[in-house]
Amino acid sequence: MGQLQLKQLSSLSKVSPNRIYNQTVVTGTNAVRGQEISYQIAFRGDFFNYELTPYNLEISAYKKFDIQYYTVQSVPVRLPLYRGIRSDDDYLTKEACLLPDALWPLETPNVISQVDYWRSLWITVKIPENCPVGKHFIRIAFRDANGVIQGKKTFTVNVFPQQLPAQKLLYTQWFYCDCIADVHHVPVFSEEHWKLIERYMKLAADGGINLILTPVLTPPLDTEVGGERPTTQLVDIVKNGDKYEFEFSKLRRYIALAEKCGIPNFEINHMFTQWGAEHAPKVIATVDGEKKRIFGWETDAKSAEYQDFIRQLIPAVLKVFEEENVSRDRLYFHVSDEPRAAHLDYYRADAELLLPLIEGCGEIDALSDITFYNNGLVREPVPGTNHIVPFLEAEVPNLWCYYCCSQGNLVGNRFMAMPSYRNRILGVQMYKAGVKGFLHWGYNFYNNQNSVKKINPYFDTDGEGMFPSGDTFSVYPYRDGAAPSLRHLIFRDGLEDMRLLYLVEEKLGREKVIEEIDRICGEPLTFEVYPRNNQFFSELYEFIFANL
Amino acid sequence: MKNKLQLKQLSSLAKVFPDFIDSGNVKNQISCVRGQEFSYQIAYRCNVTEYEILPYRIKLDAPEGFEIKLYNVECVPSMLPYFRGERGDDDYITKKTAIFPDVLIPLEHDEVGARVEYWRSLWVNVKVFEDCAAGASQIGIAFCDADGNAVAKKIFTATVYPYTLPKQRLLYAQWFHSDCIADVHRVRIFSEKHWDLIGKYMSMAKESGMNLIFTPVLTPPVDTAIGGERPTVQLVEITKNGNDYTFDFSRLKRWVTMALERGFYGFEINHFFTQWGAKHAPKVIATVGGRKKRIFGWETDACGEEYRAFLSALVPALLRFFEAQEISRERIFFHISDEPTTPNIENYRKAGELLHPLIEGCTQFDALSEYDFFQNGLVKEAVVSNDHIAPFLENHVPNLWAYYCSWQGNKVGNRFFAMPSYRNRILGVQMYKANLRGFLHWGYNFYYTRLSKGVVDPYKETTCGMEFVSGDAYSVYPYRDGVTPSLRMKVFYDALQDMRLLYLVEEKLGREAVIAELDRLCGAPLTFKEYPRTATFFEALESFIFLNLEQ
């Protein structure tokens, strides 16, 4: 009869059909209440007459645990990394291949093993806040068609009495309503679209996202110069001469939906175009009974018309949030993404217009040059993790960070071809750096570069060859909703590391915690210097739980 | 700027993976005849490190007398590249799950993006017009920078001989799944959008050498779970009054007209009995008392009086319809049931006894694998898998057809992603030598999981839910509001053209001499299981063919 091989593995292992990368066998974990942990069971058959063998999973798990089971799906990786100066040697592979990434919810307790190719069952366990302390078990047996158990694994969760502290870090990944509509073939802001938006928001919140991109106007992001993305403007506008009337029912619905999903903070779209700040986002308004584009690439950002529009729009938006009981400290605005020295003139004019209008709100922008920040135009800078050192040395307050396709050398990132420890390390790094927030440009970007074309994220994971696979999205469309990538959950593990470190900090003080991190690391941990193995995280847990 | 672009001009038999090239023989020229179509490729990559992808504009320098289409070859995933054990052998490119070059995406705005250190491939498809001048012509393809300056250029020489490619004799169908078209494009069955798509898929089938079109007079009872059903794509509208049936063939007429306009020769009517046993009827929907309902299906006894009466009414009406369209009976092909086996012989016999008297003058054929079953004389023309064909050939079975599917992965040729393209193209030469009448494949565009239980995205799920080897279930991909080919379909078309060129040479040398030469090139008598495992065989074949034609 069929020989089934099972391996119970850390969530940091990547089980590709042809080999297991960074294999770490696990038997259990320590955890505090409110934590959510993941592990995997890799399985494969080696029986020759059948390619596939079905197994019924017999699961006996502690009843208070909220457990979700997924199968790990491999997806094509045609551009694993950028060669040359933007990458290093710490990748799983530099070959184009299939790598494990999408997590599809298991609908019935059945899996199918394949001969000679590994598959993996991914298990996430939510520990409720009122969970009794002590050891609890999850036992999973693989029963074949004849009812015979061919293998079983037990995972032990040792629950500590402490509660996981609330997440302090602000975390956004840009949430693209247009990509949701496109990939699911539904009209923008139709009822089906709103249902999907809710599911994508919920999955965002599950991954630790607590700040959501809010398209008051269609975000002027990744849009070809002169081109446009589908209109996802949450405000309806009527233009009467120089006066604008705003109708915010869609914005109110969006706010309510985000709060329902557990996302309390709102990141309003950029009010000026990307990579230059010289133009307006697309703005659609009803003029004389007809809908038309009143601003866009043809608009000079400094023009009196657009400035006047912004002066009318922003106070109205703030009033809506006030009425929805969202205080100003929960609002974040952008001027323009990635301004460079050459754009200073425009950026200054834009910021001088916007900043006085948004007193009490956050204003953040991605930028990588501290000299630009020193102009004093960006309230809270968001540098790339490979450009953060000067900001840290200058002790810039309210510092954020980001990574994207360009951060593939030395620093951590979430590319599919990276070991998962390079994804999870961000938590510890951000803890040590004391950053306020983390921004990523692609929660669900299912377009090619500049959004000229839509892509199928299961076929094209690299935006038609432009971005290393894994950069552009962290969730997948799945049936009438979304499914996470394992990268989305590993990053959340990183955020939980941060929260556990804050918990230990309450006991030991920040200095001692950092000293201990550096000791485990073997040298001072930075965004570019950190342990390149899974072992670091088990040692980190040993340290954390030895002090609880 | 220094030229950092690398180009390799390759045969259509190369498979260009991002990290390596399989069968990557350089090919800079071809000999061809009028009416022929050929393909070649230009693999490209960069070796700069400042940028990851460099845009180039393709400038095509096309000579008179040729029509040229450019595609980018894109890779798709396979989680099941082959079947192990007795169903596979060692002649696969890889046995790992991997991504494989397969889908041909039409080039837009003549732009390509060259990746650093990862190969991509430009697929150049060339049609030689019937009135193309004889002699050598050069096709130039330049990769130009943003200013329009050629950074690198490749010249391909096509030497046209003053002959016209003979007509294709082989009958060839891949089952055309209209329901899959509707599902994958999200349109309603037989809506105008659906008809438009059907037309596009038919055109591509015809351009790829298919001359028989699978015609769902009734919803085809193939790949359907027992007790389950596929979407209704029945072309005939039926009204039932007591024991009388009236048939409205207007939809069928539209289908037939579309097929004729595109040049299809024959019509392959759906099976009239269920697959793997012939025990039941296909799904039949009729208007009864003003309401549409299913009048036959899995609950129907195939040889029961009611279904017998129905077929006795339908088939003659159908033949009268074809007659009215001036389509003679030899152009109509009927099935009884797919893959009958000895244990089901009685059902099959009864079904045959019912159908055969109704279809005098038409062809009746079915896929089957047992020579013993065929000897019972119940199947008029046998469609045999290429790994079970030897006894049929030894016994000189007339009007023989061949097929392959997922099980034919050991020794024989096939079209799986993971097979080198020479295992795909070899079929033409093999079928020429075996003198086959036709070739059938079950999947032109099967975008369902096995037994049609769910719809798949063919760019993502290439195995029908891990049931079939990648490459078996379809040879074209949905693309925007239409369809785009796989390189496997282009290579199979090359195989069909090999056959046609061999018939041309046969006119000069006689069949015996041609076969002797094929065996000599092969190094052993060429069969469906013994054949050269190299792309260079086809270079030698081309040399042989054109040495015997006058320039």
Interface residues (C-beta under 8 A of the other chain):
Chain A: S16 P17 N18 F48 N49 E51 L52 S74 V75 P76 V77 R78 L79 Y82 R83 G84 I85 R86 E95 A96 C97 L98 I112 Q114 V115 D116 Y117 H185 N456 Y458 F459 E464 G465 M466
Chain B: F17 P18 D19 V48 T49 E50 E52 I53 E74 C75 V76 P77 M79 L80 F83 R84 G85 K96 T97 A98 I99 G113 R115 V116 E117 Y118 R120 R186 D457 Y459 K460 M466
